[in-house]
């Protein structure tokens, strides 16, 4: 990865890199991409997909209907409520 590509990716990721960090990071990313290219060359046609590295059954429990909190109880400890719901700070402008 050249420095122009690195700067472009850093800009997209909103990363601030110092001029001293750029060459080292470009080298690291180049090595990572080369390793990924090696992995892509491995023939996995006969390898079954897996969801976990250890093939063990997941412990399951029976679904049971249970009573939950009433709306009043759920809102009882809230610092602020409005129209029967929680009031939270705006975080998306």
C-alpha positions in Angstrom: 0.0 0.0 0.0 1.5 3.3 -1.0 1.2 6.4 1.1 -1.5 8.0 -1.1 -3.7 4.9 -0.6 -3.0 4.9 3.1 -4.0 8.6 3.4 -7.2 7.9 1.5 -8.1 5.0 3.7 -7.2 7.0 6.9 -9.4 9.8 5.7 -12.3 7.5 5.1 -11.8 6.0 8.6 -11.4 9.5 10.0 -8.0 8.6 11.4 -5.3 11.2 12.1 -1.9 9.9 11.3 1.4 11.7 11.9 3.9 11.7 9.1 6.1 9.4 11.3 3.3 6.8 11.6 2.4 6.6 7.9 5.3 4.6 6.5 5.2 2.0 9.3 1.4 1.6 9.0 1.6 1.4 5.2 4.2 -1.4 5.6 2.1 -3.2 8.2 -1.0 -3.1 6.0 1.0 -4.2 3.0 2.1 -7.3 4.9 -1.4 -8.0 6.2 -2.8 -7.8 2.6 0.0 -10.1 1.4 -1.0 -12.7 4.1 -4.6 -12.4 3.1 -3.6 -13.1 -0.5 -1.8 -16.2 0.6 -4.9 -17.4 2.5 -7.1 -16.7 -0.6 -4.8 -19.2 -2.5 -5.7 -22.0 -0.2 -8.2 -24.5 -1.7 -11.2 -24.7 0.7 -13.6 -26.4 -1.8 -13.8 -29.5 0.3 -13.9 -27.8 3.7 -17.4 -27.6 5.3 -18.4 -24.2 6.6 -18.3 -23.8 10.3 -19.7 -21.3 12.8 -17.1 -22.0 15.6 -13.6 -23.3 15.8 -14.7 -26.0 18.3 -17.4 -28.4 17.1 -19.4 -28.7 20.3 -23.2 -28.7 20.7 -24.6 -25.6 22.1 -26.5 -26.0 25.4 -30.1 -25.1 24.7 -32.8 -24.4 27.2 -36.5 -24.6 26.7 -38.3 -21.4 26.0 -40.7 -20.5 28.8 -43.2 -17.7 29.0 -42.5 -15.5 32.0 -44.0 -12.3 33.1 -41.9 -9.2 32.6 -41.9 -5.8 34.0 -44.9 -3.6 33.6 -44.4 -0.3 31.8 -44.8 1.6 35.0 -42.1 -0.6 36.8 -39.7 -0.4 33.8 -39.9 3.4 33.8 -39.9 3.8 37.6 -36.1 4.3 37.9 -35.7 6.4 34.7 -34.4 9.9 35.3 -36.7 11.3 32.7 -39.7 9.9 30.8 -42.1 11.2 28.1 -45.2 9.8 26.6 -44.7 6.4 28.3 -41.1 6.0 27.2 -37.5 6.7 28.2 -36.0 10.1 27.3 -32.4 9.7 26.1 -29.9 12.3 24.8 -29.8 12.9 21.1 -26.6 11.2 19.7 -27.2 11.5 16.0 -27.3 15.0 14.6 
